[in-house]
Amino acid sequence: MSNIPSWFAIMIFPDYYRSLSKIDRAKYAKNAQVSQRYIEAHLLHRRKNPKPTTMQKLADASDGLLTYSNLTAWFYRADSQQ
């Protein structure tokens, strides 16, 4: 894991993923054991909710920039703004 400064705010998933270069997106997907296509087609737009084990892998692959709690809050957020 990288050494994250204490002042650094945890990112939300789409912001984190979009901040990565094309090469880093491929590495991230590989490290999280999911395909880039799955991330881009389903996860970025919350079309599917990943399994808890997959969310943990996504968090682990982010080097501390995403957390499991952060991901569950984002994927399972209440749709109260309808």
C-alpha positions in Angstrom: 0.0 0.0 0.0 1.1 3.5 -0.6 1.7 6.0 2.1 -1.5 8.2 2.0 -1.4 11.5 3.8 -3.9 11.8 6.6 -5.6 14.9 5.0 -6.4 13.0 1.8 -10.1 12.5 1.3 -11.3 9.0 0.2 -12.4 9.1 -3.4 -15.6 7.8 -4.8 -15.3 5.0 -7.2 -16.0 6.7 -10.6 -13.7 9.6 -9.8 -10.9 7.2 -8.8 -11.3 5.1 -11.9 -11.5 8.0 -14.3 -8.4 9.6 -12.7 -6.3 6.6 -13.8 -4.4 6.5 -17.1 -5.4 3.8 -19.7 -2.5 1.6 -18.6 -3.3 2.1 -14.9 -7.0 1.2 -15.5 -5.8 -2.1 -17.0 -3.5 -2.8 -14.1 -6.3 -1.9 -11.6 -8.8 -4.2 -13.2 -6.2 -7.0 -13.3 -5.3 -6.5 -9.7 -9.0 -6.5 -8.7 -9.5 -9.6 -10.7 -12.3 -8.1 -12.9 -12.3 -7.0 -16.5 -12.1 -3.3 -17.6 -15.2 -4.0 -19.6 -17.1 -5.0 -16.5 -16.0 -1.9 -14.6 -16.8 0.4 -17.5 -20.1 -1.2 -18.5 -21.5 -2.1 -15.2 -19.8 -0.5 -12.2 -19.1 3.1 -13.2 -22.8 3.7 -13.7 -24.1 1.4 -11.0 -25.9 -0.9 -13.4 -24.8 -3.8 -11.3 -23.7 -4.1 -7.7 -20.5 -6.2 -7.3 -20.4 -9.0 -4.7 -18.9 -8.1 -1.4 -15.7 -10.0 -2.2 -15.4 -8.1 -5.4 -15.8 -4.8 -3.6 -13.0 -5.8 -1.3 -10.8 -6.6 -4.2 -11.6 -3.2 -5.8 -10.7 -1.5 -2.6 -7.5 -3.5 -2.1 -6.4 -2.8 -5.7 -6.7 1.0 -5.2 -3.8 1.2 -2.8 -5.9 2.8 0.0 -7.7 5.4 -2.1 -10.9 3.4 -1.9 -12.2 1.5 1.1 -14.7 -1.3 1.4 -17.0 0.9 3.4 -16.7 3.7 0.8 -17.6 1.3 -2.0 -20.6 -0.3 -0.2 -21.9 3.2 0.5 -21.6 4.2 -3.1 -23.0 1.1 -4.6 -25.8 0.6 -2.2 -26.7 4.3 -1.7 -30.4 5.2 -1.2 -32.1 6.5 -4.3 -33.8 9.3 -2.4 -33.2 11.9 -5.1 -35.9 10.6 -7.4 
